[in-house]
Amino acid sequence: MAEILNLNHARKAKAKSDAKQTAAENRARFGRTKAEKTLDAARAEKLQNALDGAKRED
């Protein structure tokens, strides 16, 4: 005989696990310090400047 399953509990458990997964993704994406954000911005700017300096004029 199959196990009896309460659909409300299953729905809430799935929603809870989805929320945990979304929270983990957001922590990875947005959970950086100001210093890390500034460093990434500086690296991107330096890369853009190097790319612009290497362009050839027509």
KOLFI-755928 format. One record per residue (C-alpha): residue in one letter; x, y, z. Coordinates in pm, whole numbers, padded with zeros to 5 digits, always signed. Layout:
aXYZ...
This chain:
m+00000+00000+00000a+00126+00349-00084e+00225+00601+00177i-00041+00860+00253l+00079+01205+00153n-00065+01534+00273l-00053+01761-00031n-00049+02079+00177h+00265+01961+00357a+00428+01858+00030r+00347+02195-00130k+00484+02388+00167a+00798+02175+00181k+00864+02235-00189a+00809+02610-00148k+01047+02614+00147s+01320+02429-00043d+01275+02661-00342a+01306+02965-00116k+01626+02825+00039q+01774+02769-00306t+01684+03121-00419a+01833+03264-00099a+02157+03075-00159e+02178+03208-00515n+02114+03562-00395r+02380+03531-00125a+02630+03424-00388r+02527+03701-00627f+02474+03996-00396g+02653+03902-00075r+02979+04077-00148t+03155+04343+00054k+03194+04696-00071a+03567+04636-00116e+03501+04337-00342k+03251+04535-00550t+03498+04825-00582l+03778+04589-00681d+03562+04426-00949a+03461+04767-01083a+03824+04878-01095r+03926+04561-01277a+03645+04606-01530e+03742+04969-01587k+04109+04877-01633l+04013+04606-01882q+03790+04848-02074n+04066+05110-02084a+04317+04854-02211l+04070+04744-02477d+04002+05104-02583g+04375+05176-02597a+04436+04882-02828k+04171+04987-03082r+04285+05073-03428e+04155+05386-03593d+04020+05361-03946
